[in-house]
Amino acid sequence: MNKLLRSYLGIKKRGSERYLFANKLLEPSEMRSIFRNHLIQMYI
């Protein structure tokens, strides 16, 4: 899970999050929920 978040954050910084979705590692809605949960955990 953390590995996926790190790769997502790295990909997003490079402005190519489409690459992640194109490779179907996760559907966009799944990634959004995981990313939201990650942000919630960071601020708690």
C-alpha positions as a Markdown table, in Angstrom:
| # | Residue | x | y | z |
|---|---|---|---|---|
| 1 | Met | 0.0 | 0.0 | 0.0 |
| 2 | Asn | 2.7 | 2.5 | 1.0 |
| 3 | Lys | 4.7 | 1.5 | -2.1 |
| 4 | Leu | 1.7 | 2.3 | -4.3 |
| 5 | Leu | 1.2 | 5.6 | -2.6 |
| 6 | Arg | 4.8 | 6.6 | -3.0 |
| 7 | Ser | 4.8 | 5.7 | -6.7 |
| 8 | Tyr | 1.5 | 7.6 | -7.2 |
| 9 | Leu | 2.9 | 10.7 | -5.4 |
| 10 | Gly | 6.1 | 10.5 | -7.5 |
| 11 | Ile | 4.1 | 10.0 | -10.8 |
| 12 | Lys | 1.8 | 12.9 | -9.9 |
| 13 | Lys | 4.7 | 15.2 | -9.2 |
| 14 | Arg | 6.0 | 14.5 | -12.7 |
| 15 | Gly | 2.6 | 15.3 | -14.1 |
| 16 | Ser | 2.0 | 11.9 | -15.6 |
| 17 | Glu | -0.6 | 10.3 | -13.4 |
| 18 | Arg | -2.3 | 9.1 | -16.7 |
| 19 | Tyr | 0.6 | 6.7 | -17.0 |
| 20 | Leu | -0.4 | 5.0 | -13.8 |
| 21 | Phe | -4.0 | 4.6 | -14.9 |
| 22 | Ala | -3.1 | 3.6 | -18.4 |
| 23 | Asn | -1.1 | 0.7 | -16.9 |
| 24 | Lys | -4.2 | -0.2 | -14.8 |
| 25 | Leu | -2.4 | -0.6 | -11.5 |
| 26 | Leu | -5.5 | 1.0 | -9.9 |
| 27 | Glu | -8.6 | 2.5 | -11.2 |
| 28 | Pro | -8.8 | 6.3 | -10.7 |
| 29 | Ser | -11.6 | 6.1 | -8.2 |
| 30 | Glu | -9.7 | 3.5 | -6.1 |
| 31 | Met | -6.5 | 5.7 | -6.2 |
| 32 | Arg | -8.5 | 8.7 | -5.2 |
| 33 | Ser | -9.9 | 6.9 | -2.1 |
| 34 | Ile | -6.5 | 5.6 | -1.2 |
| 35 | Phe | -4.9 | 9.0 | -1.6 |
| 36 | Arg | -7.7 | 10.6 | 0.5 |
| 37 | Asn | -7.2 | 8.1 | 3.2 |
| 38 | His | -3.4 | 8.7 | 3.1 |
| 39 | Leu | -3.9 | 12.4 | 3.5 |
| 40 | Ile | -6.3 | 11.8 | 6.4 |
| 41 | Gln | -3.7 | 9.6 | 8.2 |
| 42 | Met | -1.0 | 12.3 | 7.6 |
| 43 | Tyr | -3.0 | 15.0 | 9.3 |
| 44 | Ile | -4.3 | 12.9 | 12.3 |
